[in-house]
Amino acid sequence: MSGAPTLVVIGGGPRGTGVIERIAANAAELYGDRPLDIHIVDPYPPGGGRIWRQDQSPLLWMNSMAEDVTMFTDDTVQLEGPVSPGPALHTWAADVREGRTVISADPAVLEEIRGLGGQGFPSRRLQSAYLRWVYEQAVAALPPGITVHEHTGHALRVSGPRGGRQRVRIQGRAEPIEADLVVLTVGHLDAEPDTEQRELAAFAARHGLVHLPPDFTADTDLSAVPAGEPVLVRGFGLAFIDLMVLLTEGRGGRYEDGVYLPSGREPVLYVGSRRGVPYHSKIGYTWEGERPPLPRHFGAAQVEELLHGGGPVDFRRDLWPLIAKELGHAHYHRLFTAHPERTTVDLTDFEEKYAVAEHGSPELAALVASAVPDPADRLDLDALDHPLDGVRHTSYDSLQDGLRAYITADLERRHDPAHSPDLSVFLGLLSVYGQLTGAGDIGAWWHGFFNYIASGPPGPRLRQLLALSQAGVVRFLGAGMTVESDEEHGVFRARSTSVPGAYTEARALVEARLPDPSLRRTRSPLLSALYEDGAAGTDTGLLSVDPADSRILDTDGRPHPRRFALGPYTTARSAGAFTRPRTGGAAFRQNDATARTALAFLRDLSCRDRLTA
């Protein structure tokens, strides 16, 4: 082999950028001044990638405050490589404002930067500018011998023997790139419709209806959604918030003094879901005082013991009791230390008894009841997950009042530091997610629960939702939402458990949720080919990877020596490619492990080549 070793990174979004940053951080120790060619493949510009690209509506926001977003490691991240600190989003914006950092960006983005504070919610276009800057800094930090080549296009296939160079085929490029190592960081996936979605699409085609399947809302053509007509929306998470924005403000409506003034081009959105409520508001205050000591009941030792216990691990039976104990520990530690007047016993005594009580046991319930007099101060995870269980309304009008009261109460609580145990639970959720990256495929429930509690919309978005409800542009359907196809009348019909016996009809249905990250139904020819060529997948369709360094596993459980994968479609999925500062950053730890393994492999390869030259 002649020339420098070659690494191909497929996916130039924040995860791919994070891998480049870690290569730059570890190169001096592990690779020295050897030459290396890095090829980055993505149809979108590196840094933001598809989801965070510059070219999207300025109405779409991040769901995190600017001070809660960083792409840089700190001393809370457990990693073998060096910590390379850098600015969080709000600090970077301040540097741009003050001229300490110079960027090239759209004038509208620069104007937004001038008005951005730490507790503001930036647009995704502004986040794109930050991610692009991080990418450029990472590339600039690479040693002189490492050269980066950017390729605009989709990677179509990776082929090649386990013991030899890989061939990466790229759309629009005649010849493949020959690679010594390949790292997949392709992010969220498009998917072929499942059986239900195919049946709904066929029904819509027969009757001339509108049916929009699960998709990335920013990429969905919403022009077919009719103005002034009812539209059923199934899904009440962040995809719904984007849909709500694009079909209201995006169609010319506006808010004045908390009141929505329609343009007349909006549809009427009838929204429901399994829970029947929106994701919890982002917490609107910052942490003060002592942080809960985490992990306590769900750390690496507990996960390791469960994974090597000799049998299959069941999430509900084996993991959830420990996770619930961990979240309860975070909650009560904060309650006792920040609001001791609302407790009746000593913290040390409480925590000693709490540690030995089993989750869900009468002993634990009695301990909490005796130590925390007000039920509102106790953590009830089941009630959080099913807020409308047992709640029934006699009419949809009554349900609207009930949901508006629920959302108002949620907003008040999530912006009141008197309820700071909620923020402690958020930190507990981040800690748990970091531990679960080594547990394999744990099913979809946990990820949905995490997003519902910890990754909800900004408070201003929920206030807009309330205004849209008051204006009649949004109508709530409730929990346990189901959709039927009425062949006789040619309409979709929605029901919920919240208003027994009632239903709503519409000629349009929007599935407001992302496609499931399944290899079996992915539209990515790259991942489909990996699966067909022997890469291991789980029962739910995730790509199996080695939790130690994210190398792709084959069906015999062997790690591929030259292929890695990071992201939500893998068994080591983490909470996000970027994170809140000083919260451990599980994705950063994974990026570091992958970069170090890759650099060591390429170094040894380079040394062998020099010896045989």
C-alpha positions in Angstrom: 0.0 0.0 0.0 1.3 3.5 -0.9 0.4 6.8 0.5 -1.1 7.8 3.8 -3.6 5.7 5.8 -7.2 6.7 5.1 -10.1 7.1 7.5 -13.6 7.8 6.1 -16.2 9.4 8.4 -19.7 9.0 6.9 -21.9 11.8 8.4 -20.7 15.3 9.0 -23.2 16.4 11.6 -22.5 17.0 15.3 -21.6 13.3 15.9 -19.1 13.2 13.0 -17.8 16.6 14.1 -17.3 15.2 17.6 -15.2 12.3 16.3 -13.0 14.8 14.4 -12.6 16.8 17.6 -11.5 13.7 19.5 -9.1 12.7 16.8 -7.5 16.2 17.0 -7.4 15.9 20.8 -5.7 12.4 20.8 -3.5 12.7 17.8 -0.4 14.0 19.5 -0.4 11.1 22.0 -1.4 8.2 19.7 -0.5 9.2 16.2 2.4 11.7 16.3 3.3 13.4 13.0 2.4 10.5 10.7 0.3 11.4 7.6 -3.4 10.5 7.5 -6.2 11.3 5.1 -9.6 11.8 6.6 -12.6 11.9 4.2 -15.9 13.3 5.4 -19.0 12.2 3.4 -22.3 14.0 3.8 -24.9 15.5 1.4 -25.1 18.5 3.8 -22.3 20.8 5.0 -20.1 19.5 7.8 -20.8 20.7 11.3 -24.6 20.9 11.2 -25.3 18.0 8.9 -28.9 17.4 7.9 -30.8 18.1 11.2 -28.9 21.3 12.1 -28.3 22.6 8.5 -28.4 26.3 7.8 -31.1 26.0 5.2 -34.2 25.6 7.3 -37.0 27.8 8.6 -35.8 30.5 11.1 -39.0 29.8 13.1 -37.6 26.4 14.2 -35.8 26.6 17.6 -33.6 24.4 19.6 -35.3 22.9 22.6 -32.4 23.8 24.9 -31.3 27.1 26.3 -28.1 28.5 24.9 -26.2 27.9 28.1 -27.2 24.3 28.1 -25.5 23.4 24.8 -21.8 22.5 24.4 -19.7 20.4 22.0 -16.7 20.4 24.2 -15.4 18.0 26.9 -14.8 19.0 30.5 -13.6 17.2 33.6 -17.0 15.5 34.2 -16.6 13.4 31.1 -15.0 10.0 31.8 -12.6 9.5 29.0 -9.0 8.3 28.4 -8.0 11.1 26.1 -7.3 14.7 27.1 -10.0 17.2 28.0 -10.2 20.0 25.4 -12.4 22.7 26.8 -14.3 25.1 24.6 -17.2 27.5 24.8 -20.8 26.6 25.3 -23.2 28.1 22.8 -24.0 31.2 24.8 -20.3 31.9 25.5 -19.4 31.4 21.8 -22.2 33.9 20.9 -20.8 36.4 23.3 -17.4 36.0 21.8 -18.8 36.6 18.3 -20.6 39.7 19.6 -17.5 41.1 21.2 -15.3 40.3 18.1 -13.2 37.7 19.9 -14.5 35.1 17.4 -15.0 35.8 13.8 -17.5 33.7 11.7 -19.1 33.8 8.3 -22.8 33.6 8.7 -26.1 34.8 7.3 -26.9 38.4 8.4 -30.1 37.2 10.1 -28.1 34.7 12.2 -25.6 37.4 13.2 -28.5 39.6 14.3 -29.8 36.7 16.4 -26.4 36.2 18.0 -26.4 39.9 19.0 -29.6 39.4 21.0 -28.9 35.9 22.4 -28.6 35.4 26.2 -27.7 32.3 28.1 -31.3 31.5 28.8 -32.6 32.2 25.3 -33.6 29.4 23.0 -31.6 29.8 19.7 -32.9 29.0 16.3 -31.5 25.8 14.7 -29.9 28.0 12.1 -27.8 29.7 14.9 -26.9 26.2 16.2 -25.8 25.4 12.7 -23.4 28.3 12.8 -22.0 27.2 16.2 -21.6 23.6 14.9 -19.8 24.8 11.8 -17.4 26.8 13.9 -16.7 23.8 16.1 -16.0 21.7 13.1 -13.6 24.2 11.6 -11.9 24.5 15.0 -11.5 20.7 15.2 -10.1 20.5 11.7 -7.7 23.4 12.4 -6.5 21.5 15.6 -5.4 18.5 13.6 -1.6 18.0 13.3 -0.1 19.1 10.0 0.2 15.6 8.6 -3.6 15.0 8.8 -5.5 16.2 5.8 -9.3 16.5 5.6 -11.2 16.0 2.4 -15.0 16.8 2.2 -17.3 14.9 -0.2 -20.9 16.2 -0.8 -23.2 13.2 -1.4 -24.7 10.1 0.1 -22.5 7.1 1.0 -24.2 4.2 -0.7 -22.2 1.1 0.4 -19.2 0.0 2.4 -17.6 -3.3 1.3 -14.3 -5.1 1.7 -12.8 -7.9 3.7 -12.4 -7.9 7.5 -8.6 -7.9 7.1 -8.2 -5.5 4.3 -9.1 -2.1 3.0 -12.7 -1.0 2.7 -14.4 0.5 -0.3 -16.8 3.4 0.3 -19.1 4.1 -2.7 -20.5 7.7 -2.8 -23.4 8.9 -4.9 -22.2 10.8 -8.0 -18.6 9.6 -7.6 -17.3 7.1 -10.2 -14.7 5.4 -8.1 -15.0 4.4 -4.4 -12.8 5.7 -1.7 -10.3 3.1 -0.5 -10.3 3.3 3.3 -8.4 1.6 6.1 -11.1 2.5 8.6 -14.7 3.6 8.3 -16.7 5.4 11.0 -20.5 5.8 10.5 -22.1 8.8 12.2 -25.1 9.1 9.9 -27.6 10.3 12.6 -31.3 9.8 12.4 -32.7 7.6 9.6 -35.5 7.8 7.1 -37.6 4.6 7.1 -40.0 2.7 4.8 -43.5 2.7 6.2 -44.6 -0.1 8.4 -47.8 -2.1 7.8 -50.1 0.3 9.5 -48.7 3.3 7.6 -48.9 1.5 4.3 -52.5 0.7 4.9 -53.3 4.3 5.9 -51.5 5.6 2.8 -53.5 3.3 0.6 -56.7 4.3 2.2 -55.8 8.0 1.7 -55.0 7.4 -1.9 -58.4 5.6 -2.5 -60.4 8.5 -1.0 -58.3 11.5 -2.0 -57.2 12.2 1.6 -54.0 13.7 3.0 -51.7 11.3 4.9 -48.2 12.3 6.1 -46.2 9.4 7.6 -43.6 9.8 10.3 -40.9 12.1 9.1 -38.6 15.0 10.0 -41.0 17.8 10.2 -38.5 20.4 8.8 -38.2 18.2 5.7 -42.0 17.5 5.2 -43.9 19.1 2.4 -46.8 20.6 4.4 -48.4 22.3 1.4 -51.0 19.5 1.1 -52.3 20.3 4.6 -55.6 22.2 4.0 -56.3 25.6 5.5 -59.3 25.9 7.7 -60.0 22.2 7.8 -59.6 19.7 10.7 -56.3 17.7 10.6 -55.7 14.7 12.9 -52.2 14.8 14.4 -50.9 11.7 16.2 -47.9 12.6 18.4 -47.4 15.3 21.0 -43.6 15.5 21.2 -41.1 17.8 19.6 -42.2 16.8 16.0 -45.6 18.2 16.9 -44.2 21.4 18.2 -42.3 21.9 14.8 -45.5 21.1 12.9 -47.5 23.5 15.1 -45.0 26.3 14.4 -44.8 25.8 10.6 -48.6 25.6 10.2 -49.3 28.7 12.2 -46.5 31.3 12.3 -45.2 29.6 9.1 -48.5 30.5 7.4 -48.6 34.1 8.5 -50.1 34.0 12.0 -48.6 36.0 14.8 -48.7 36.5 18.6 -49.5 39.7 20.3 -49.5 40.0 24.1 -50.0 36.2 24.5 -52.9 36.1 22.0 -52.7 34.3 18.7 -53.9 36.3 15.7 -54.7 33.8 12.8 -53.8 34.5 9.2 -56.8 32.4 8.0 -54.5 29.9 6.3 -54.1 27.6 9.3 -55.7 24.2 9.6 -57.4 23.1 12.8 -55.0 20.7 14.5 -56.6 17.9 16.5 -53.7 16.4 18.5 -53.5 13.4 20.7 -51.0 10.6 21.6 -50.5 7.7 23.9 -50.1 10.0 26.9 -52.4 12.8 25.5 -50.2 15.6 26.8 -47.2 17.5 25.4 -43.7 16.7 26.6 -42.8 18.5 29.9 -41.5 22.0 29.5 -37.8 22.6 29.5 -36.9 23.8 33.0 -36.6 27.5 33.1 -34.1 28.2 35.9 -30.4 27.3 36.5 -28.9 25.0 39.1 -27.7 26.4 42.4 -26.0 24.7 45.3 -24.9 21.1 45.8 -25.4 18.6 43.0 -26.7 15.1 43.8 -23.9 12.6 44.0 -24.4 10.5 40.9 -24.3 7.6 40.1 -25.4 6.1 43.4 -27.8 3.2 42.7 -27.2 2.8 38.9 -23.6 3.0 38.0 -21.1 1.0 36.0 -20.7 -1.7 38.6 -24.5 -2.4 38.7 -24.7 -2.5 34.9 -21.7 -4.8 34.6 -23.1 -7.2 37.2 -26.5 -7.3 35.4 -24.9 -7.8 31.9 -22.7 -10.7 33.1 -25.3 -12.3 35.4 -25.6 -15.4 33.1 -29.0 -14.7 31.5 -30.8 -12.2 29.3 -31.4 -8.8 30.8 -35.0 -7.6 30.9 -35.4 -3.8 31.1 -38.4 -3.7 33.4 -37.4 -6.6 35.6 -33.7 -5.9 35.9 -32.8 -2.3 35.0 -35.9 -0.3 35.8 -35.9 -0.9 39.6 -32.3 0.4 39.8 -33.0 3.3 37.5 -36.1 4.3 39.5 -34.0 4.1 42.7 -31.4 6.4 41.1 -33.9 9.0 40.0 -35.5 8.9 43.4 -32.1 9.4 45.0 -31.5 12.5 42.9 -35.0 13.8 43.7 -34.8 13.4 47.5 -31.2 14.4 47.8 -32.1 17.8 46.3 -35.3 18.0 48.4 -33.5 17.4 51.7 -30.5 19.7 50.9 -32.3 22.6 49.2 -35.7 22.5 50.9 -35.2 20.8 54.3 -38.3 22.5 55.8 -40.4 20.2 53.6 -38.8 17.0 55.2 -39.0 15.6 58.7 -35.9 13.4 59.1 -32.2 13.7 58.8 -30.8 13.2 55.2 -28.2 10.6 56.2 -30.7 8.5 58.1 -33.2 8.8 55.1 -30.5 7.8 52.6 -29.3 4.8 54.6 -32.9 3.4 54.8 -33.6 4.4 51.2 -30.6 2.5 49.9 -31.7 -0.9 51.3 -35.5 -0.5 50.5 -36.6 -2.2 47.3 -38.2 -0.1 44.6 -42.0 -0.4 44.7 -42.0 -2.0 48.2 -44.3 -1.0 51.0 -41.2 -0.3 53.1 -40.0 2.3 50.6 -43.4 3.9 50.3 -43.7 4.1 54.1 -40.2 5.6 54.4 -41.0 8.3 51.9 -44.4 9.1 53.4 -42.9 9.5 56.8 -40.0 11.7 55.7 -41.9 13.8 53.1 -45.3 14.9 54.4 -46.6 16.6 51.2 -47.4 14.1 48.4 -46.6 16.9 45.9 -43.0 16.6 47.1 -42.8 12.9 46.4 -41.5 11.4 43.2 -44.1 9.3 41.4 -42.7 8.1 38.1 -45.8 6.2 37.1 -47.9 9.3 37.5 -45.4 11.3 35.5 -45.5 8.7 32.7 -49.3 8.4 32.6 -50.7 11.8 33.7 -54.2 11.2 32.2 -54.7 7.7 33.5 -58.2 7.4 34.9 -59.1 11.0 33.9 -62.3 11.0 31.9 -64.3 13.9 30.4 -67.8 14.0 29.3 -67.0 16.2 26.2 -64.1 17.4 24.1 -64.9 21.0 25.4 -64.3 19.8 28.9 -61.1 18.2 27.9 -59.8 21.4 26.4 -60.2 23.1 29.8 -58.5 20.2 31.6 -55.5 20.1 29.3 -55.0 23.9 29.4 -55.0 23.7 33.2 -52.5 20.8 33.0 -50.1 22.7 30.7 -50.4 25.9 32.7 -49.5 24.0 35.9 -46.6 22.3 34.2 -45.2 25.6 33.0 -45.5 27.1 36.4 -43.8 24.2 38.1 -40.9 23.9 35.6 -40.1 27.6 36.0 -40.3 27.7 39.8 -37.0 26.9 41.7 -39.2 25.8 44.6 -39.5 22.6 42.6 -35.8 22.2 42.0 -35.9 18.4 42.7 -37.3 18.3 39.1 -34.0 19.6 37.8 -32.1 17.1 40.0 -34.2 14.3 38.4 -33.1 15.7 35.0 -29.5 15.3 36.1 -30.3 11.8 37.2 -31.8 11.0 33.8 -28.6 12.1 32.1 -26.5 10.0 34.5 -28.7 6.9 33.8 -28.6 7.4 30.0 -24.8 7.5 30.2 -24.7 4.2 32.0 -27.2 2.6 29.6 -25.0 3.1 26.6 -23.3 -0.2 27.5 -26.5 -2.2 28.1 -27.3 -2.9 24.5 -30.8 -2.8 23.1 -33.2 -2.0 26.0 -36.3 -1.3 23.9 -38.0 1.9 22.9 -39.9 2.8 26.2 -36.9 4.2 28.0 -35.9 6.6 25.2 -39.5 7.9 24.9 -39.7 8.3 28.7 -36.4 10.2 28.8 -37.5 12.6 26.0 -40.9 13.2 27.6 -39.4 14.2 30.9 -36.0 15.7 30.0 -36.1 16.8 26.3 -39.4 18.8 26.1 -40.1 22.1 24.3 -39.1 25.5 25.5 -41.6 27.1 27.9 -42.5 29.8 25.3 -43.6 27.1 22.9 -46.1 25.7 25.4 -47.4 29.2 26.1 -47.9 29.5 22.3 -49.7 26.2 22.4 -52.0 27.5 25.1 -52.7 30.6 22.9 -53.4 28.4 19.9 -55.8 26.4 22.0 -57.6 29.5 23.1 -57.9 30.6 19.5 -59.3 27.3 18.4 -56.4 26.5 16.1 -55.4 23.5 18.3 -57.8 21.1 19.8 -56.8 18.3 22.2 -58.0 14.8 21.7 -56.6 13.2 24.8 -54.7 10.0 25.8 -54.8 6.5 24.2 -55.4 8.0 20.8 -56.3 5.6 18.0 -57.0 6.3 14.3 -59.5 4.3 12.2 -60.1 4.3 8.5 -63.8 4.7 7.6 -64.2 3.3 4.2 -67.9 4.0 4.0 -67.5 7.8 4.5 -63.9 8.1 3.3 -62.5 9.8 6.4 -60.0 9.2 9.2 -61.6 8.9 12.6 -59.8 9.5 15.9 -60.8 8.3 19.4 -59.2 8.5 22.8 -59.8 7.1 26.3 -60.1 10.6 27.7 -63.6 11.2 26.2 -65.2 7.8 26.0 -67.6 7.3 23.1 -66.6 10.5 21.3 -64.7 10.7 18.0 -63.3 13.3 15.6 -63.3 13.0 11.8 -60.9 14.6 9.3 -59.7 14.2 5.8 -56.1 14.7 6.8 -53.8 12.7 9.1 -50.3 13.7 10.1 -48.0 11.4 12.1 -46.0 13.8 14.2 -43.1 11.7 15.1 -39.7 10.5 13.8 -39.3 7.2 12.0 -38.1 4.4 14.3 -34.4 3.8 14.0 -34.7 0.3 12.5 -32.2 -1.3 10.1 -35.0 -3.5 8.8 -37.0 -0.6 7.4 -34.3 2.0 6.8 -34.2 3.8 3.5 -30.4 4.1 3.8 -28.8 1.8 1.3 -25.6 2.1 3.3 -27.1 0.5 6.4 -29.3 -1.9 4.6 -26.2 -3.3 2.8 -24.3 -3.6 6.1 -27.2 -5.6 7.5 -27.3 -7.8 4.5 -23.5 -8.4 4.6 -23.6 -9.8 8.1 -23.7 -6.9 10.6 -25.7 -7.9 13.6 -29.0 -6.3 14.4 -31.2 -6.6 17.4 -34.9 -7.7 17.6 -36.0 -4.1 17.4 -33.7 -3.4 14.4 -30.7 -1.5 16.0 -27.2 -2.0 14.7 -25.2 -4.0 17.2 -21.9 -2.4 18.3 -19.2 -3.1 20.8 -20.0 -0.8 23.8 -16.2 -0.4 24.5 -15.4 1.5 21.2 -18.4 1.2 18.9 -17.0 -1.2 16.5 -19.8 -2.9 14.5 -20.5 -6.5 15.6 -21.2 -9.4 13.2 -23.8 -12.0 13.8 -21.2 -14.1 15.7 -20.6 -11.2 18.0 -17.1 -10.4 16.6 -16.2 -6.7 16.4 -15.3 -5.7 12.8 -11.7 -4.4 13.0 -12.3 -1.7 10.4 -15.9 -0.5 10.9 -17.4 1.7 13.6 -20.8 3.2 14.1 -22.1 5.9 16.5 -25.6 7.2 16.8 -29.3 6.6 17.6 -29.5 3.6 15.2 -27.0 1.6 17.3 -27.3 -0.4 20.5 -25.0 2.2 22.2 -27.3 5.1 21.5 -26.8 8.1 23.8 -29.0 11.1 24.7 -27.5 13.4 22.1 -24.4 14.3 20.1 -24.1 17.5 22.2 -25.1 18.1 25.8 -25.4 20.4 28.8 -22.0 21.5 30.2 -20.7 19.5 33.2 -23.1 16.6 32.9 -20.7 13.8 31.8 -21.4 13.8 28.0 -21.8 10.1 27.3 -21.5 10.8 23.5 -18.2 12.6 24.1 -16.9 9.5 26.0 -18.0 7.3 23.1 -16.4 9.6 20.5 -13.1 9.5 22.5 -13.1 5.7 22.7 -13.7 5.4 19.0 -11.1 8.0 18.0 -8.4 6.4 20.2 -9.1 2.9 18.9 -9.0 4.2 15.3 -5.8 6.2 15.8 -4.0 3.3 17.5 -5.1 1.0 14.6 -4.0 3.5 11.9 -0.7 4.2 13.8 0.2 0.5 13.9 -0.8 0.1 10.2 1.4 3.1 9.3 4.3 1.6 11.2 3.9 -1.8 9.5 3.8 -0.1 6.1 7.0 1.8 6.8 8.8 -1.3 8.0 7.9 -3.2 4.8 8.4 -0.3 2.4 
